[in-house]
Amino acid sequence: MTTPIVLVTHAAPDDIRIAIVKTFGLEADVRFLPDLSVSERAFSIRNATAVLTYDPFSDLGREEMARLECCGLIQCLTAGIDYLPLSQIPPNIPIAYNAGGFAEPMAEHVVAMTMAGSKRLAVEHRLMQQGEFNQFVPTKRIAGGTCGILGFGATGREVGRLMRGLGMRIEAINRSGRTEEAVDFIGTLEDTDRILTNADVLVITLALTKITEGLIDEDRLSLMKPDAVLVNVARGEIVDEDGLYNHLLAHPGFTACLEAWWIEPVRHGRFETKYPFLDLPNVIASPHNSGMTEGTVLIGVCRGAENVLRFIRGDEPRFVATEDIKMR
Amino acid sequence: MTTPIVLVTHAAPDDIRIAIVKTFGLEADVRFLPDLSVSERAFSIRNATAVLTYDPFSDLGREEMARLECCGLIQCLTAGIDYLPLSQIPPNIPIAYNAGGFAEPMAEHVVAMTMAGSKRLAVEHRLMQQGEFNQFVPTKRIAGGTCGILGFGATGREVGRLMRGLGMRIEAINRSGRTEEAVDFIGTLEDTDRILTNADVLVITLALTKITEGLIDEDRLSLMKPDAVLVNVARGEIVDEDGLYNHLLAHPGFTACLEAWWIEPVRHGRFETKYPFLDLPNVIASPHNSGMTEGTVLIGVCRGAENVLRFIRGDEPRFVATEDIKMR
């Protein structure tokens, strides 16, 4: 039996190359596309058992992807893959996303945004610059409040752990309506309204699918407490842009922490919003960087590689995209 | 035996009055100064066993304080009392401060500032407004880092619990060099340099005393990691204002989260800084409001009242000011 070829499509830095090679050990022949001669490249594509990639369309292109004759898994290294034209993947090759690849730093980022919003840090800093010193205007208490989590995958669960550590009640939804985690409520998408109604803090870590697109519209936002904090670290499109802007204008005590945007560079080549969200005092913005802390790229890559290893060993790979993952 | 009189010197709102009266039950005759007639006032001052107050100098004045003939304890309701002219308190009356009265909301505020600084929220929000979208500039990871805590009283310990929950190592100092809390290191003021050297996050919750004034000067700051986050929720004077400003200019990766200021309204009648700290990108400012969340004034008052109850029952009251508490 020959050693299976795992093809890495991008120019990985040394530490990441080493980590990938180490993950597979003797169980795969790891090849890095940018290293290969023209003939090695053709051979490796034809014979690869799996592909490890950030973007197979830009690194391989459709023509080379069509020559992945032995490939049983395309493993993407990003947590979401809604930005890829998935319908153009050769239909016989399953494509997996790296769900929860950046769970821990993302959960920390959620805590940062939640707390900054609850404690009005940006608002009061600005008012101090204008000479106000509001020592006696109360801020929002975290402990004892309810954190609603829409999407209870690896990232949502890590958010839940940190928020519980800060004394919050946890109410979450996932596909199965079941969890092993310590929660105060677990349900499914059907329980969305309940989660919104109860939440002091609402965290969105859902995948973007045909069902979740536009899930949080103005009607749903109107269910929320007037001083709630909404944190979106998933995809902009899950929240209706018009609805959110109207809601923020009408409810100055409501805070939106936006880490995921509707139009952003990686997916659309530019950053753009329909409304001046960045200038609202009740918005905290970050540039979709919640997964980016020292060392986490490496950890994310290793998680992707481990999923490929699982496949090579004959086990079911995790997070294979299903039909409801939004297709472009 | 007559019921001891406890004199509350300020115009407390109803919920706080009720809570104070309930704390003492039948064990004290609680009197609220603003309710009293001239003769009742004179009688109550002469016969009060204890005084519960935010500021005995403004509510009673020196003349009436001199008539506190039976008073064995002046219990202040603020966590620090360095702003009072303590040397003018009748020398025979112990004065207690409300240490840790606002420990939980203050600890949450520390987490908020720490995380906002570590995740560069204000910095990146501003850059986004200028059109930058730094998706791949790493931010600081919290888990696995070291949180140094200068002052391990009720507030410091609560900070330690929350930070440990976020995965940080805890190194702290207090007066005794001992603690029952789960820490990775506990020491005394003599270990300050070690704490500064190791800290990814440094939290100051010390009381302002003759010893702690100016403790964190430019030399000490130079021991710290260039990307550390300093959080001062104690008193401005513990950090040298010139030294900190110079350090922030020289180390743009270093963040100062300033909740306690050198010149601020309650203590000095105005807010003022010697340098434009509020305009530095590596400063997060809040208006000394860390203790102010819904319901915490009530909790703080009850803790003060409980200390008075302890005294009335013949136990040693806690947090009686000693000579080293800074005197004006």
Contacts between the chains, C-beta under 8 A, distances in Angstrom:
chain1	res1	chain2	res2	distance
A	104	B	143	6.3
A	105	B	139	7.8
A	105	B	141	6.3
A	108	B	115	7.0
A	108	B	118	7.9
A	108	B	119	7.1
A	108	B	141	7.0
A	108	B	142	5.1
A	108	B	143	6.9
A	108	B	166	7.2
A	109	B	119	5.5
A	109	B	139	7.6
A	111	B	111	7.4
A	111	B	115	5.6
A	111	B	166	7.1
A	112	B	115	3.5
A	112	B	116	5.7
A	112	B	118	6.9
A	112	B	119	4.0
A	112	B	121	6.1
A	113	B	119	7.7
A	113	B	121	6.8
A	115	B	108	7.0
A	115	B	111	5.6
A	115	B	112	3.5
A	115	B	115	5.6
A	115	B	116	7.1
A	116	B	112	5.7
A	116	B	115	7.1
A	116	B	116	4.3
A	116	B	121	5.4
A	118	B	108	7.9
A	118	B	112	6.9
A	119	B	108	7.1
A	119	B	109	5.5
A	119	B	112	4.0
A	119	B	113	7.7
A	119	B	286	7.2
A	119	B	290	7.9
A	121	B	112	6.1
A	121	B	113	6.7
A	121	B	116	5.4
A	121	B	121	7.9
A	121	B	122	7.6
A	121	B	284	6.0
A	121	B	286	6.2
A	122	B	121	7.6
A	122	B	122	6.1
A	122	B	125	7.1
A	124	B	285	7.4
A	124	B	286	5.3
A	124	B	287	5.5
A	124	B	289	6.9
A	125	B	122	7.1
A	125	B	278	6.9
A	125	B	284	6.5
A	125	B	285	4.7
A	125	B	286	7.0
A	127	B	287	7.6
A	128	B	271	7.3
A	128	B	278	5.7
A	128	B	285	5.3
A	128	B	286	7.9
A	128	B	287	5.8
A	129	B	278	5.0
A	129	B	279	7.2
A	131	B	271	7.6
A	132	B	287	7.5
A	133	B	264	6.9
A	133	B	265	5.3
A	133	B	271	4.4
A	133	B	287	4.4
A	133	B	288	7.6
A	134	B	287	5.2
A	134	B	289	6.4
A	135	B	264	7.8
A	135	B	265	6.5
A	135	B	266	6.6
A	135	B	287	5.1
A	135	B	288	5.0
A	135	B	289	5.2
A	135	B	292	7.0
A	136	B	289	7.1
A	136	B	292	6.0
A	137	B	289	6.6
A	137	B	292	6.9
A	138	B	292	4.9
A	138	B	293	5.5
A	138	B	294	5.2
A	138	B	296	7.9
A	139	B	105	7.9
A	139	B	109	7.6
A	139	B	289	6.5
A	139	B	292	6.3
A	139	B	293	5.4
A	140	B	293	6.6
A	140	B	294	7.5
A	141	B	105	6.3
A	141	B	108	7.0
A	141	B	293	4.0
A	141	B	294	5.7
A	141	B	295	7.0
A	141	B	296	7.3
A	142	B	108	5.1
A	143	B	104	6.3
A	143	B	108	6.9
A	162	B	165	7.3
A	162	B	166	6.3
A	165	B	162	7.2
A	165	B	165	3.2
A	165	B	166	6.8
A	166	B	108	7.2
A	166	B	111	7.1
A	166	B	162	6.3
A	166	B	165	6.8
A	264	B	133	6.9
A	264	B	135	7.8
A	265	B	133	5.3
A	265	B	135	6.5
A	266	B	135	6.6
A	271	B	128	7.3
A	271	B	131	7.6
A	271	B	133	4.4
A	278	B	125	6.9
A	278	B	128	5.7
A	278	B	129	5.0
A	279	B	129	7.2
A	284	B	121	6.0
A	284	B	125	6.5
A	285	B	124	7.4
A	285	B	125	4.7
A	285	B	128	5.3
A	286	B	119	7.2
A	286	B	121	6.2
A	286	B	124	5.3
A	286	B	125	7.0
A	286	B	128	7.9
A	287	B	124	5.5
A	287	B	127	7.6
A	287	B	128	5.8
A	287	B	132	7.5
A	287	B	133	4.4
A	287	B	134	5.2
A	287	B	135	5.1
A	288	B	133	7.6
A	288	B	135	5.1
A	289	B	124	6.9
A	289	B	134	6.4
A	289	B	135	5.2
A	289	B	136	7.1
A	289	B	137	6.6
A	289	B	139	6.5
A	290	B	119	7.9
A	292	B	135	7.1
A	292	B	136	5.9
A	292	B	137	6.9
A	292	B	138	4.9
A	292	B	139	6.4
A	293	B	138	5.5
A	293	B	139	5.4
A	293	B	140	6.6
A	293	B	141	4.0
A	294	B	138	5.2
A	294	B	140	7.5
A	294	B	141	5.7
A	295	B	141	7.0
A	296	B	138	7.9
A	296	B	141	7.3
